[in-house]
Amino acid sequence: MFGDFFDKLKSGLSKTKNNFTDKINDVLKLTVTIDDDLYDELEEILITADIGMETSMYIIDKLKEKIKEEKVKDPALVTDCLKKVIVEILGDKKSTLTPEKTPETILVIGVNGVGKTTSIGKMAAKLKKDNYKVVLAAADTFRAAAIDQLEVWSKRANVDLIRHQEGSDPAAVVFDGIQAAKARKSDVLICDTAGRLHNKKNLMDELGKISRVLEREFSESNRKTLLVLDGTTGQNAVIQAKQFMEVCNVDGIILTKLDGTAKGGVVISIKHSLGIPVELIGVGEGIDDLQEFDPEQFVDALF
């Protein structure tokens, strides 16, 4: 099982690896001495892998310190030092979807098109497989398609769905979701939400209202808010995350579509510039392809 998991991660990150690790290896093969020219070339590779200017500069500074500290003279050993630096940024804490305590409410936010509904479906399937009782609330009432898509996923994952008509009050859907979760003694309630970032005021009001309903009706539940970002958008994902953070508290990131991009380096940038952990990563289309994020495994797969 672990092998499959790692192989899937490795093949999912293959485009990033080609854009990042392979280029680093090519540079190091031709390098005789570790000097400023080498650091400049490495920094350029990091920036083009969508790690972002600020994070790339930080990595290079840390790399210089580590190379000095470990008295590394051989360019072939630079990769190991770089791996250590990246793991230090990402932290060694493996994320888990397993609830800290039940009942738990997961509020899922993110703009349309990032893979929000799909991520909710895959989370529900994983929790169900681990014998948790799950209820989904289709509180993205802004789009009929989002409600219908969530229905398809709820059937696929074999979990209950609470839905209203398009245009209904999202907080009312969440209210009914809470009542259903209580009545059915569910472990996890996952709420989809609309992601209209271009109208921050509306989004803020909506999330505020949902938050108040959860506080009032389900204060005993352990609450977390996960933001879904599209990995293929690279540094734009970081900008989007900052905008959502102005509107609400974000506990963790779900980064989707990493298998379709050479910009997987954005994982490092998110952790460094936002200080929010990446909780789940999407490395394929399948129902099992949303993986819990393990920093060391991620770096191993990347290198």
C-alpha positions as CSV (number, residue, x, y, z in Angstrom):
1,M,0.0,0.0,0.0
2,F,2.7,2.4,1.0
3,G,4.6,1.7,-2.3
4,D,1.5,2.4,-4.3
5,F,1.0,5.6,-2.5
6,F,4.5,6.8,-3.0
7,D,4.6,5.7,-6.7
8,K,1.4,7.7,-7.2
9,L,2.9,10.7,-5.5
10,K,6.1,10.4,-7.6
11,S,4.3,10.1,-10.9
12,G,2.0,12.9,-9.9
13,L,5.0,15.2,-9.3
14,S,6.9,14.1,-12.4
15,K,6.3,17.4,-14.3
16,T,7.5,19.4,-11.3
17,K,10.5,17.1,-11.0
18,N,11.4,17.6,-14.6
19,N,11.2,21.4,-14.1
20,F,13.0,21.4,-10.8
21,T,15.1,18.5,-9.6
22,D,16.4,17.4,-13.1
23,K,17.5,21.0,-13.8
24,I,19.3,21.2,-10.5
25,N,21.1,17.9,-11.1
26,D,22.1,19.1,-14.6
27,V,23.7,22.2,-13.1
28,L,25.4,20.3,-10.3
29,K,26.9,17.8,-12.8
30,L,28.7,20.7,-14.5
31,T,29.8,22.4,-11.3
32,V,33.3,22.2,-10.0
33,T,33.2,24.6,-7.1
34,I,30.4,25.8,-4.9
35,D,30.3,29.6,-5.5
36,D,28.0,32.5,-6.1
37,D,27.4,31.6,-9.7
38,L,26.1,28.2,-8.6
39,Y,23.8,29.9,-6.0
40,D,22.5,32.3,-8.7
41,E,21.7,29.4,-11.0
42,L,19.9,27.4,-8.3
43,E,17.9,30.5,-7.3
44,E,16.8,30.9,-10.9
45,I,15.6,27.2,-11.1
46,L,13.7,27.6,-7.8
47,I,11.9,30.7,-9.1
48,T,11.0,29.1,-12.4
49,A,9.6,26.1,-10.5
50,D,7.1,28.6,-9.0
51,I,8.5,28.6,-5.6
52,G,8.3,32.4,-5.7
53,M,11.0,35.1,-5.4
54,E,10.9,35.6,-1.6
55,T,10.9,31.9,-0.7
56,S,13.6,31.1,-3.3
57,M,15.9,33.7,-1.8
58,Y,15.2,32.4,1.7
59,I,16.0,28.8,0.6
60,I,19.3,29.9,-1.0
61,D,20.3,31.8,2.2
62,K,19.5,28.7,4.3
63,L,21.3,26.5,1.8
64,K,24.5,28.6,2.1
65,E,24.3,28.3,5.9
66,K,23.9,24.5,5.8
67,I,26.7,24.1,3.3
68,K,29.0,26.1,5.5
69,E,27.8,24.3,8.7
70,E,28.3,20.9,7.2
71,K,31.6,21.9,5.5
72,V,30.4,20.7,2.1
73,K,32.9,21.1,-0.7
74,D,31.6,18.6,-3.2
75,P,28.8,20.0,-5.5
76,A,27.3,16.4,-5.6
77,L,26.4,16.8,-2.0
78,V,24.5,20.1,-2.5
79,T,21.2,18.2,-3.3
80,D,21.1,16.6,0.1
81,C,21.6,19.9,1.8
82,L,18.8,21.4,-0.3
83,K,16.5,18.6,0.6
84,K,17.1,19.2,4.3
85,V,16.4,22.9,3.9
86,I,13.1,22.2,2.1
87,V,12.0,19.7,4.8
88,E,12.8,22.2,7.5
89,I,10.5,24.8,5.8
90,L,7.7,22.3,5.3
91,G,8.1,20.9,8.9
92,D,8.1,17.2,9.7
93,K,4.4,17.0,10.7
94,K,2.4,14.6,8.5
95,S,-1.1,15.8,8.1
96,T,-4.1,13.6,8.6
97,L,-7.8,13.7,7.7
98,T,-8.6,11.7,10.8
99,P,-10.7,13.9,13.1
100,E,-9.0,15.1,16.3
101,K,-12.3,14.6,18.0
102,T,-15.8,14.0,16.9
103,P,-18.1,15.5,15.9
104,E,-16.1,17.5,13.5
105,T,-17.2,20.2,11.1
106,I,-15.0,20.9,8.0
107,L,-15.8,24.1,6.2
108,V,-14.4,24.0,2.6
109,I,-13.8,27.3,0.9
110,G,-12.2,28.3,-2.5
111,V,-13.1,29.9,-5.8
112,N,-15.0,28.0,-8.4
113,G,-13.0,25.7,-10.7
114,V,-10.2,24.8,-8.2
115,G,-11.6,21.3,-7.6
116,K,-13.5,22.1,-4.4
117,T,-16.5,19.8,-4.9
118,T,-14.3,16.9,-6.1
119,S,-12.0,17.4,-3.0
120,I,-15.1,17.2,-0.7
121,G,-16.2,14.0,-2.4
122,K,-12.8,12.4,-2.1
123,M,-12.5,13.5,1.6
124,A,-15.9,12.0,2.2
125,A,-14.9,8.7,0.5
126,K,-11.7,8.5,2.6
127,L,-13.5,9.2,5.9
128,K,-16.2,6.7,5.0
129,K,-13.6,4.1,4.2
130,D,-12.1,4.7,7.6
131,N,-15.5,4.0,9.2
132,Y,-16.5,7.6,10.0
133,K,-20.2,8.6,9.5
134,V,-20.2,11.6,7.1
135,V,-22.9,14.2,6.2
136,L,-22.3,16.7,3.4
137,A,-24.1,20.1,3.2
138,A,-24.3,21.6,-0.2
139,A,-24.1,25.3,0.9
140,D,-22.7,26.5,-2.4
141,T,-26.3,27.4,-3.4
142,F,-25.0,30.0,-5.9
143,R,-24.6,27.4,-8.6
144,A,-27.0,24.5,-9.4
145,A,-24.1,22.6,-10.9
146,A,-22.2,22.6,-7.6
147,I,-25.2,21.1,-5.8
148,D,-25.7,18.4,-8.5
149,Q,-22.0,17.6,-8.6
150,L,-21.9,17.2,-4.8
151,E,-24.9,14.8,-5.1
152,V,-23.0,12.7,-7.6
153,W,-20.0,12.5,-5.2
154,S,-22.2,11.8,-2.2
155,K,-23.6,8.7,-4.0
156,R,-20.2,7.7,-5.1
157,A,-18.8,7.9,-1.6
158,N,-22.1,6.5,-0.2
159,V,-22.7,9.3,2.3
160,D,-25.7,11.5,3.1
161,L,-26.2,14.9,1.5
162,I,-28.3,17.8,2.7
163,R,-29.3,20.1,-0.2
164,H,-31.8,23.0,-0.9
165,Q,-32.7,24.6,-4.2
166,E,-30.3,26.9,-6.1
167,G,-30.4,30.4,-4.6
168,S,-31.3,29.2,-1.1
169,D,-29.7,30.7,2.0
170,P,-26.4,28.9,2.5
171,A,-26.6,29.3,6.2
172,A,-30.0,27.5,6.2
173,V,-28.4,24.6,4.4
174,V,-25.7,24.4,7.0
175,F,-28.4,24.6,9.7
176,D,-30.2,21.6,8.2
177,G,-26.8,19.8,7.8
178,I,-26.2,20.3,11.5
179,Q,-29.6,18.9,12.5
180,A,-29.1,15.9,10.2
181,A,-25.6,15.3,11.6
182,K,-26.9,15.3,15.1
183,A,-29.9,13.1,14.4
184,R,-27.8,10.6,12.5
185,K,-25.0,10.7,15.1
186,S,-22.5,11.6,12.4
187,D,-18.8,12.0,13.0
188,V,-18.0,14.5,10.4
189,L,-20.1,17.3,8.7
190,I,-18.5,18.7,5.6
191,C,-19.9,22.0,4.2
192,D,-19.3,23.2,0.7
193,T,-19.4,27.0,0.3
194,A,-19.6,29.5,-2.6
195,G,-16.3,31.1,-3.6
196,R,-17.1,34.5,-5.1
197,L,-13.8,36.2,-4.3
198,H,-14.5,39.1,-6.7
199,N,-17.2,40.1,-4.2
200,K,-15.4,39.9,-0.9
201,K,-18.0,41.7,1.1
202,N,-20.7,39.1,0.2
203,L,-18.3,36.2,0.8
204,M,-17.4,37.6,4.2
205,D,-21.1,38.1,5.1
206,E,-21.9,34.6,4.0
207,L,-19.1,32.9,5.8
208,G,-19.8,35.0,8.9
209,K,-23.4,33.9,8.9
210,I,-22.4,30.2,8.4
211,S,-19.9,30.6,11.2
212,R,-22.5,32.0,13.6
213,V,-24.9,29.2,12.8
214,L,-22.2,26.6,13.6
215,E,-21.3,28.4,16.8
216,R,-24.9,28.6,18.0
217,E,-26.1,25.1,16.8
218,F,-23.0,22.9,16.9
219,S,-20.6,24.5,19.4
220,E,-19.6,21.0,20.5
221,S,-18.1,20.2,17.2
222,N,-14.4,20.5,16.4
223,R,-14.2,23.0,13.6
224,K,-11.7,23.5,10.8
225,T,-11.7,25.6,7.6
226,L,-9.8,24.2,4.6
227,L,-9.0,26.3,1.6
228,V,-8.8,24.6,-1.8
229,L,-6.3,26.0,-4.3
230,D,-5.4,24.9,-7.8
231,G,-1.8,23.8,-8.0
232,T,-1.6,24.6,-11.8
233,T,-2.0,28.3,-11.0
234,G,1.4,28.5,-9.2
235,Q,2.0,31.8,-7.4
236,N,-1.5,33.0,-8.2
237,A,-2.6,30.3,-5.7
238,V,-0.6,32.1,-3.0
239,I,-2.2,35.4,-3.9
240,Q,-5.7,33.8,-3.7
241,A,-4.9,32.3,-0.3
242,K,-3.9,35.8,1.0
243,Q,-7.2,37.2,-0.2
244,F,-9.2,34.4,1.6
245,M,-7.1,34.9,4.7
246,E,-8.4,38.5,4.8
247,V,-11.9,37.2,4.9
248,C,-11.7,34.3,7.3
249,N,-9.4,32.0,9.3
250,V,-7.8,29.3,7.3
251,D,-6.5,26.2,9.1
252,G,-5.1,24.3,6.2
253,I,-4.8,24.0,2.4
254,I,-6.0,21.4,-0.1
255,L,-3.8,21.7,-3.2
256,T,-5.3,20.1,-6.2
257,K,-4.2,19.2,-9.7
258,L,-0.5,18.8,-8.8
259,D,-0.2,15.9,-11.4
260,G,-1.0,18.3,-14.2
261,T,1.6,21.0,-13.5
262,A,5.3,21.7,-13.3
263,K,4.5,24.3,-10.6
264,G,4.4,21.8,-7.6
265,G,7.1,24.0,-5.9
266,V,4.2,26.2,-4.8
267,V,3.7,23.8,-1.9
268,I,6.9,25.2,-0.4
269,S,6.0,28.8,-1.1
270,I,2.5,28.4,0.6
271,K,4.1,27.0,3.8
272,H,6.8,29.6,3.9
273,S,4.9,32.8,2.9
274,L,1.6,32.0,4.6
275,G,2.5,29.8,7.5
276,I,-0.5,27.5,6.8
277,P,0.1,23.8,6.4
278,V,-0.8,22.0,3.2
279,E,-3.1,19.3,4.5
280,L,-4.1,17.4,1.4
281,I,-2.7,17.2,-2.2
282,G,-4.4,16.0,-5.3
283,V,-2.1,13.9,-7.5
284,G,-4.7,12.4,-9.9
285,E,-8.3,12.0,-11.0
286,G,-9.1,8.9,-9.0
287,I,-11.2,8.8,-5.8
288,D,-8.0,7.7,-3.9
289,D,-5.8,10.4,-5.4
290,L,-6.3,13.0,-2.7
291,Q,-3.5,12.3,-0.4
292,E,-2.7,13.4,3.2
293,F,0.4,15.6,3.0
294,D,3.7,14.1,4.3
295,P,6.5,16.7,3.9
296,E,9.4,14.2,3.9
297,Q,7.6,11.9,1.5
298,F,6.9,14.9,-0.8
299,V,10.5,16.0,-0.8
300,D,11.7,12.4,-1.5
301,A,9.2,12.1,-4.4
302,L,10.4,15.5,-5.7
303,F,14.1,14.4,-5.6
